[in-house]
Amino acid sequence: MALRVTFVAAARSSALLAERFEDDRPLDQAGWDEVQRVARDLVPLAAAELRYCSPTPRSRATGDALGYAPLAQLALRDCDMGRWRGLTLGEAMAREPEAVDAWLADPRSTPHGGESLLAFISRVGGWLDTRPVEDGCRIVAVAEPSVIRAALVYALKAPPSTFWSLDVCSLSTTTVAGRAGRWNLRFESGPAQASRV
């Protein structure tokens, strides 16, 4: 039995360089405008049998604006960044350069006192593996780009360092198909189905 999980990256609530670890800010006007520009292409995903989202304000707002009425999933929350929560990467680097270097180099490290990259990838992968399996079942999940990157690393059984090489754009879609332990990245035609990594 196989299912399809299409991840939709939440709209941005800030400029890329102002992205903060575990950002709880709601969508700003630019984010709402971005959703409106692509809504026509993404609204059809609301036909999925199951609809989920990360528990962040912008993921919920993105899902609601697209008509998904998604159920928030704690397992789809962003990586726990401990004392770096709310900081930009630049701010964390200015305060603790050696700790940031260690965190970027070792997926098991937790210099911030939160969750390791490896634990984050495993948590998101565990969520993916425990989705109800019905042949042909379609799931849509609106999530933070980092959550989607973690899901892709897990699904492809890639080394954790691959996480840093994936770029997930806001409101892009990425589909994985399969079942627990056997996932494939799926590229489909059409703007709402296109997988961009």
VMD Tcl script that draws the C-alpha trace (Angstrom):
set ca {
  {0.00 0.00 0.00}
  {1.25 3.50 -0.84}
  {0.25 7.01 0.02}
  {1.25 10.45 -1.19}
  {2.26 13.21 1.18}
  {2.51 16.65 -0.39}
  {4.27 19.23 1.73}
  {3.45 22.90 1.12}
  {6.03 25.32 2.49}
  {4.43 28.01 4.66}
  {4.41 31.57 3.35}
  {7.12 33.80 4.76}
  {6.63 36.18 7.64}
  {9.94 37.96 7.08}
  {12.76 38.44 4.61}
  {15.06 35.42 4.24}
  {17.96 37.14 6.03}
  {15.68 38.00 8.95}
  {14.50 34.37 9.41}
  {14.65 33.47 13.07}
  {15.02 30.09 14.76}
  {11.58 28.81 15.80}
  {9.91 31.92 14.40}
  {6.44 32.36 15.93}
  {5.55 35.53 14.04}
  {2.28 35.49 12.07}
  {2.11 36.16 8.35}
  {2.75 39.77 7.46}
  {1.08 41.54 4.54}
  {3.75 40.34 2.10}
  {3.04 36.75 3.19}
  {-0.70 37.17 2.68}
  {-0.10 38.69 -0.75}
  {2.17 35.76 -1.62}
  {-0.55 33.26 -0.66}
  {-3.12 35.11 -2.78}
  {-0.81 35.04 -5.83}
  {-0.45 31.24 -5.78}
  {-3.76 30.20 -4.22}
  {-5.30 29.12 -7.54}
  {-2.55 26.53 -8.01}
  {-2.51 25.26 -4.41}
  {-6.23 25.21 -3.50}
  {-6.81 21.88 -5.34}
  {-4.62 20.17 -2.74}
  {-7.51 20.71 -0.29}
  {-9.07 17.60 -1.86}
  {-6.55 15.46 0.06}
  {-8.11 12.98 2.46}
  {-5.96 14.23 5.36}
  {-4.73 17.81 5.90}
  {-2.12 18.78 8.48}
  {0.14 21.68 9.40}
  {3.01 22.67 11.64}
  {1.77 24.37 14.82}
  {3.35 27.73 13.87}
  {1.09 30.74 13.24}
  {2.28 31.14 9.65}
  {1.77 27.45 8.79}
  {-1.75 27.50 10.23}
  {-2.58 30.78 8.48}
  {-1.21 29.50 5.16}
  {-3.27 26.30 5.42}
  {-6.41 28.17 6.41}
  {-5.99 30.73 3.62}
  {-5.74 27.88 1.10}
  {-8.93 26.27 2.43}
  {-7.23 23.19 3.88}
  {-8.57 23.54 7.46}
  {-5.46 21.65 8.60}
  {-4.98 19.81 11.87}
  {-1.86 21.03 13.71}
  {0.72 18.32 14.42}
  {3.26 18.79 17.22}
  {5.64 16.39 15.47}
  {5.82 18.90 12.58}
  {7.09 21.71 14.80}
  {10.41 23.33 13.97}
  {13.65 22.12 15.54}
  {13.93 23.06 19.23}
  {16.74 25.60 19.20}
  {17.03 26.05 22.96}
  {18.58 29.38 23.94}
  {18.93 30.37 20.26}
  {15.15 30.49 19.85}
  {14.13 33.78 18.26}
  {17.65 34.60 17.04}
  {18.83 34.81 13.45}
  {21.79 32.65 12.46}
  {23.93 35.80 12.34}
  {22.91 36.77 15.88}
  {23.70 33.28 17.21}
  {27.05 33.36 15.39}
  {27.91 36.74 16.91}
  {27.16 35.45 20.42}
  {28.54 31.90 20.20}
  {30.64 31.37 17.06}
  {32.28 28.12 18.20}
  {28.93 26.66 19.26}
  {27.33 27.51 15.91}
  {30.28 25.95 14.07}
  {29.92 22.77 16.17}
  {26.17 22.65 15.51}
  {26.65 23.02 11.74}
  {29.39 20.37 11.66}
  {27.90 17.65 13.89}
  {24.26 16.54 13.46}
  {24.28 15.06 16.98}
  {25.38 18.27 18.71}
  {23.12 20.45 20.85}
  {25.26 23.43 21.87}
  {22.10 25.56 22.12}
  {20.57 23.22 24.70}
  {17.72 22.15 22.41}
  {17.26 19.37 19.88}
  {19.99 17.94 17.64}
  {19.57 17.99 13.88}
  {19.57 14.18 13.92}
  {16.77 14.08 16.52}
  {14.78 16.66 14.51}
  {15.08 14.61 11.30}
  {14.08 11.44 13.19}
  {11.05 13.13 14.77}
  {9.73 14.41 11.43}
  {10.49 11.04 9.81}
  {8.63 9.25 12.59}
  {5.58 11.40 11.83}
  {5.85 10.53 8.15}
  {6.16 6.80 8.88}
  {3.08 6.75 11.12}
  {0.59 8.25 8.65}
  {-2.41 6.01 8.02}
  {-1.71 3.89 4.97}
  {-4.52 3.37 2.51}
  {-3.61 2.70 -1.08}
  {-3.78 5.96 -2.98}
  {-4.44 8.08 0.14}
  {-3.43 11.70 -0.34}
  {-2.14 13.88 2.48}
  {-1.23 17.56 2.40}
  {0.89 19.14 5.14}
  {1.71 22.83 5.40}
  {5.02 23.12 7.20}
  {8.03 25.29 7.85}
  {10.75 24.89 5.19}
  {13.09 23.31 7.76}
  {10.49 20.62 8.53}
  {10.20 19.80 4.83}
  {13.98 19.62 4.51}
  {14.05 17.19 7.46}
  {11.32 15.06 5.86}
  {13.25 14.89 2.59}
  {16.51 13.87 4.28}
  {14.59 11.14 6.12}
  {12.61 9.93 3.11}
  {15.70 9.71 0.91}
  {17.81 8.14 3.67}
  {20.39 10.82 2.92}
  {23.19 11.79 5.30}
  {22.05 14.43 7.82}
  {24.50 16.94 6.29}
  {22.22 16.95 3.20}
  {19.82 19.07 5.26}
  {22.07 22.10 4.71}
  {22.08 21.61 0.93}
  {18.30 21.68 0.42}
  {16.52 24.94 -0.36}
  {12.76 24.89 0.11}
  {11.05 28.05 -1.16}
  {7.94 29.44 0.49}
  {4.72 28.05 -0.98}
  {6.58 25.41 -3.00}
  {5.27 21.86 -3.01}
  {7.23 18.67 -2.49}
  {5.67 15.21 -2.68}
  {6.93 11.95 -1.22}
  {5.17 8.70 -2.03}
  {5.37 5.27 -0.47}
  {5.00 3.88 3.03}
  {6.95 3.59 6.27}
  {10.61 2.97 5.52}
  {10.15 3.16 1.73}
  {9.70 6.70 0.47}
  {10.39 8.19 -2.93}
  {10.61 11.81 -3.94}
  {7.90 12.28 -6.54}
  {8.03 14.86 -9.33}
  {4.71 15.57 -10.99}
  {3.67 17.91 -13.76}
  {1.51 20.97 -13.26}
  {2.18 24.05 -11.12}
  {0.36 22.79 -8.02}
  {2.06 19.41 -8.17}
  {5.59 20.47 -9.07}
  {8.14 19.40 -6.50}
  {10.87 21.94 -5.96}
  {13.80 21.29 -3.70}
}
mol new
graphics top color blue
foreach p $ca { graphics top sphere $p radius 0.5 }
foreach p [lrange $ca 0 end-1] q [lrange $ca 1 end] { graphics top cylinder $p $q radius 0.2 }
display resetview
